[in-house]
Amino acid sequence: QGTRDYSPKQMAIRERVFDAIVTCFKRHGAEVIDTPVFELKETLTGKYGEDSKLIYDLKDQGGELLSLRYDL
């Protein structure tokens, strides 16, 4: 259970692939953004509304309620 871990070899490959993609996108005018994967539930309900089906609720080991956006 939990999030995925990558080995150093896997990470090197992953970084090369992402660098190639980012370079191509930037060449055509795209800009890079970075958004969090997990957010506090209260943050997302403020963005999407209380009844929204666009978020998935998760609870961390400390009992804090986190959420994952539908697009992630």
C-alpha positions as CSV (number, residue, x, y, z in Angstrom):
1,Q,0.0,0.0,0.0
2,G,1.1,3.6,-0.5
3,T,2.8,5.4,-3.3
4,R,5.2,3.9,-5.8
5,D,9.0,4.0,-5.3
6,Y,11.4,4.0,-8.2
7,S,14.9,2.5,-8.2
8,P,17.9,4.8,-9.2
9,K,18.0,3.0,-12.6
10,Q,14.2,3.5,-13.1
11,M,14.5,7.1,-12.0
12,A,17.3,7.9,-14.5
13,I,15.2,6.5,-17.3
14,R,12.1,8.4,-16.1
15,E,14.0,11.7,-15.9
16,R,15.4,11.3,-19.4
17,V,12.0,10.6,-20.8
18,F,10.4,13.5,-19.0
19,D,13.3,15.8,-20.0
20,A,12.7,14.9,-23.7
21,I,8.9,15.6,-23.3
22,V,9.4,18.9,-21.5
23,T,12.0,20.1,-24.0
24,C,9.6,19.3,-26.9
25,F,6.7,21.0,-25.2
26,K,8.7,24.1,-24.3
27,R,9.9,24.3,-27.9
28,H,6.3,24.7,-28.9
29,G,5.5,27.3,-26.3
30,A,4.3,25.3,-23.3
31,E,5.0,26.3,-19.8
32,V,5.9,23.9,-16.9
33,I,3.7,23.7,-13.8
34,D,3.9,21.4,-10.8
35,T,0.9,20.6,-8.7
36,P,0.6,18.4,-5.5
37,V,-0.7,14.9,-5.9
38,F,-2.3,14.8,-2.4
39,E,-4.0,17.8,-0.8
40,L,-5.9,18.4,2.4
41,K,-9.6,17.5,1.8
42,E,-10.7,21.0,3.0
43,T,-8.5,22.6,0.2
44,L,-10.1,20.5,-2.5
45,T,-13.7,20.8,-1.3
46,G,-13.1,24.6,-1.4
47,K,-12.1,24.2,-5.1
48,Y,-14.7,21.6,-6.3
49,G,-17.5,21.9,-3.8
50,E,-18.6,19.6,-1.0
51,D,-20.7,17.3,-3.1
52,S,-18.2,16.9,-5.9
53,K,-17.4,13.5,-7.3
54,L,-14.2,14.9,-8.7
55,I,-12.1,14.0,-5.6
56,Y,-11.0,10.7,-3.9
57,D,-10.7,10.7,-0.2
58,L,-7.7,9.1,1.5
59,K,-6.7,8.9,5.2
60,D,-3.0,9.0,6.1
61,Q,-1.6,6.9,8.9
62,G,-2.0,9.8,11.4
63,G,-5.7,10.0,10.6
64,E,-5.6,13.2,8.6
65,L,-8.1,13.3,5.7
66,L,-6.3,13.9,2.4
67,S,-7.8,13.9,-1.1
68,L,-6.6,13.0,-4.6
69,R,-8.0,15.0,-7.5
70,Y,-9.8,13.1,-10.2
71,D,-7.2,13.9,-12.9
72,L,-4.4,12.4,-10.8
